Amino acid sequence: MEPISSIVSTNFIERELIKRKNLNIIWSTDFYIKIGISQKDLNKFATKISDEARKTDLFPLYVLLNIQYDSKDNKHSELIIITKHGENYNIGFFDSNGPLSEIFKPDINIRNILEKLSENLSSRYYEFMEGKKSINIIGKGNCDAFCLWFIYINSESKNKTDICDKFKEFTKDIKTENVKDVIVHFNKEITRLSNKR
């Protein structure tokens, strides 16, 4: 099965998500994180996100991040997910490329945002891809679609705050260690959505 293009997959999933009025999504145009961004500006991003979390009653709160990945201005999309249980916040992070690196500058920037956000909301953050390999193996330009698909599968859950269980179900279904299964499953679902008129 040939991979579906990033533009096609992202447009159709985005259309599906927009139809769901009960989703609280902050789009990546608000969060463009350059490689040389200052710590002060990283803190501003974290403060903006925590302010949004404090003023909303609609959870999960999804924040799509737009990351400058190299000096050629290649970009990558990642996702912060905030839930609230009683007075306590939970902060999750999803990157289809796998867990955050300790030495890669764009990942260090994201880690700094997550640490400041954790401080602001008095909560630790966790990575959904911790201990997992990259599932972004279809080719360049699919990270947006993966983030949106992650939101989509979570929105299908009856318990909209239980992201961890839904993601475990998702990774189990696609057999993350099996490259062929990941591609076939992902493209099959994207094709199913794109065929909806």
C-alpha positions as CSV (number, residue, x, y, z in Angstrom):
1,M,0.0,0.0,0.0
2,E,1.4,3.4,-1.0
3,P,1.6,6.0,1.8
4,I,-1.0,8.7,1.7
5,S,0.4,12.2,1.3
6,S,0.8,14.4,4.4
7,I,-1.4,17.1,2.9
8,V,-4.2,14.7,2.1
9,S,-4.1,12.9,5.5
10,T,-3.8,16.0,7.5
11,N,-6.6,17.9,5.7
12,F,-9.1,15.0,6.1
13,I,-8.3,14.2,9.7
14,E,-8.4,17.9,10.5
15,R,-11.8,18.1,8.9
16,E,-13.0,15.2,11.0
17,L,-11.7,16.9,14.2
18,I,-13.2,20.3,13.4
19,K,-16.6,18.6,13.1
20,R,-16.2,17.5,16.7
21,K,-17.1,20.7,18.6
22,N,-16.2,19.1,22.0
23,L,-12.5,19.1,21.3
24,N,-10.3,21.8,22.8
25,I,-7.3,22.2,20.4
26,I,-4.7,25.0,20.2
27,W,-3.3,24.9,16.7
28,S,0.5,24.9,16.0
29,T,0.4,28.4,14.4
30,D,0.4,29.8,17.9
31,F,3.5,27.7,18.9
32,Y,6.4,27.9,16.5
33,I,9.6,27.0,18.3
34,K,12.8,27.9,16.6
35,I,16.1,26.2,17.4
36,G,17.7,29.4,18.8
37,I,14.7,30.4,20.9
38,S,15.6,31.9,24.3
39,Q,14.7,30.4,27.6
40,K,12.6,33.5,28.3
41,D,10.5,32.8,25.2
42,L,10.2,29.1,26.1
43,N,8.9,30.1,29.5
44,K,6.4,32.4,27.8
45,F,5.1,29.4,25.7
46,A,4.8,27.3,28.9
47,T,3.0,30.2,30.7
48,K,0.6,30.6,27.8
49,I,-0.3,26.9,27.8
50,S,-0.7,26.8,31.6
51,D,-3.0,29.9,31.5
52,E,-5.1,28.2,28.8
53,A,-5.4,25.1,31.0
54,R,-6.4,27.1,34.1
55,K,-9.2,29.0,32.3
56,T,-10.8,26.2,30.4
57,D,-13.4,23.7,31.6
58,L,-13.0,21.5,28.6
59,F,-10.4,18.7,28.9
60,P,-8.3,17.2,27.4
61,L,-6.6,20.4,26.2
62,Y,-4.5,19.6,23.1
63,V,-1.6,21.9,22.1
64,L,0.0,21.2,18.7
65,L,3.6,22.4,18.6
66,N,5.4,23.4,15.5
67,I,9.2,22.7,15.9
68,Q,12.1,24.0,13.8
69,Y,14.2,20.9,13.5
70,D,17.3,22.1,11.7
71,S,19.0,25.1,10.0
72,K,17.2,24.3,6.7
73,D,14.0,25.2,8.4
74,N,12.6,21.6,8.3
75,K,9.7,21.4,10.8
76,H,8.2,18.8,13.0
77,S,4.9,18.6,14.9
78,E,4.5,17.4,18.5
79,L,1.6,17.3,20.9
80,I,1.0,18.3,24.5
81,I,-2.1,16.9,26.2
82,I,-3.4,18.3,29.5
83,T,-6.1,16.6,31.5
84,K,-7.5,17.5,34.8
85,H,-8.8,15.2,37.6
86,G,-10.4,17.2,40.4
87,E,-7.9,19.9,41.1
88,N,-4.9,18.0,39.7
89,Y,-3.5,18.4,36.2
90,N,-1.8,15.7,34.2
91,I,0.6,16.6,31.4
92,G,1.2,14.2,28.5
93,F,3.5,14.6,25.6
94,F,3.4,12.8,22.2
95,D,6.0,12.7,19.5
96,S,5.7,10.2,16.7
97,N,9.5,10.1,16.4
98,G,9.8,8.5,19.8
99,P,11.0,9.7,23.2
100,L,12.7,13.1,23.7
101,S,16.5,13.1,23.3
102,E,18.8,14.4,26.0
103,I,21.2,16.1,23.6
104,F,19.2,17.1,20.5
105,K,18.6,20.9,20.7
106,P,14.9,20.9,19.5
107,D,14.1,18.2,22.0
108,I,15.9,20.1,24.8
109,N,13.7,23.1,23.9
110,I,10.6,21.0,24.3
111,R,11.8,19.5,27.5
112,N,12.3,23.0,28.9
113,I,8.8,23.9,28.0
114,L,7.4,20.7,29.6
115,E,9.4,21.3,32.8
116,K,8.2,24.9,33.1
117,L,4.7,23.8,32.4
118,S,5.0,21.1,35.0
119,E,6.2,23.7,37.5
120,N,3.3,26.1,36.6
121,L,0.6,23.4,37.0
122,S,2.3,21.5,39.9
123,S,2.3,18.3,37.9
124,R,4.9,16.0,36.4
125,Y,4.8,15.3,32.7
126,Y,5.0,11.9,31.0
127,E,5.9,10.8,27.4
128,F,3.5,8.5,25.6
129,M,6.4,7.3,23.5
130,E,8.8,6.6,26.5
131,G,10.5,3.3,25.8
132,K,9.0,3.0,22.3
133,K,10.5,3.3,18.8
134,S,9.5,5.9,16.3
135,I,6.2,5.2,14.6
136,N,6.8,8.0,12.1
137,I,8.1,5.7,9.5
138,I,5.9,6.5,6.5
139,G,8.1,9.3,5.2
140,K,8.6,13.0,5.7
141,G,5.7,15.2,6.4
142,N,3.4,12.8,8.3
143,C,4.0,14.2,11.8
144,D,1.0,16.5,11.6
145,A,-1.2,13.6,10.6
146,F,0.1,11.5,13.5
147,C,-0.6,14.2,16.0
148,L,-4.1,14.7,14.7
149,W,-4.7,11.0,14.5
150,F,-3.6,10.7,18.2
151,I,-6.2,13.3,19.0
152,Y,-8.7,11.5,16.9
153,I,-8.3,8.1,18.5
154,N,-8.5,9.7,22.0
155,S,-11.7,11.5,21.0
156,E,-13.2,8.1,20.2
157,S,-12.7,7.0,23.7
158,K,-15.7,6.9,26.0
159,N,-13.6,8.3,28.8
160,K,-12.1,11.3,27.2
161,T,-9.5,11.9,30.0
162,D,-8.1,8.4,29.8
163,I,-5.5,9.0,27.1
164,C,-3.0,6.4,28.3
165,D,-5.3,3.4,28.0
166,K,-6.5,4.6,24.5
167,F,-2.9,5.0,23.3
168,K,-1.9,1.5,24.7
169,E,-4.9,0.1,22.7
170,F,-3.8,2.0,19.6
171,T,-0.1,0.8,19.8
172,K,-1.3,-2.7,20.5
173,D,-3.6,-2.7,17.5
174,I,-0.9,-1.5,15.1
175,K,1.8,-3.7,16.6
176,T,4.4,-0.9,16.8
177,E,7.4,-3.2,16.4
178,N,6.1,-4.4,13.1
179,V,6.9,-1.7,10.5
180,K,4.6,-3.1,7.8
181,D,1.6,-3.3,10.2
182,V,2.1,0.3,11.3
183,I,2.1,1.6,7.7
184,V,-0.8,-0.6,6.6
185,H,-3.0,0.3,9.6
186,F,-2.2,4.0,9.5
187,N,-2.9,4.3,5.8
188,K,-6.0,2.2,6.0
189,E,-7.5,4.5,8.6
190,I,-6.4,7.6,6.8
191,T,-8.0,6.2,3.6
192,R,-11.2,5.4,5.5
193,L,-11.4,9.0,6.7
194,S,-10.5,10.5,3.3
195,N,-13.3,8.5,1.6
196,K,-15.9,10.1,3.9
197,R,-17.9,12.7,1.9
